[in-house]
Amino acid sequence: MKIEADHDLCQGHAMCSMEAPDVFTVAKHGTVEVLMDTVPDRLRDDVEAAVKYCPTRALGIIED
């Protein structure tokens, strides 16, 4: 699985980094940065929660 992040939609709320801190980071007053090119299956639940709870819907999952 891969993650797509729309930086135009991201407002830096950092919900993603709270749900999946191994996968996402958000700098203070910045936008989301995806830390992995390919996300391992063991982190799937965390990533799905991050996508679900993103207030601006800036994240998406791309299946391999």
Secondary structure as GFF3:
##gff-version 3
##sequence-region A 1 64
A	DSSP	beta_strand	2	5	.	.	.	ID=ss1
A	DSSP	alpha_helix	15	19	.	.	.	ID=ss2
A	DSSP	beta_strand	24	26	.	.	.	ID=ss3
A	DSSP	beta_strand	32	34	.	.	.	ID=ss4
A	DSSP	three_ten_helix	41	43	.	.	.	ID=ss5
A	DSSP	alpha_helix	44	53	.	.	.	ID=ss6
A	DSSP	beta_strand	59	62	.	.	.	ID=ss7
###
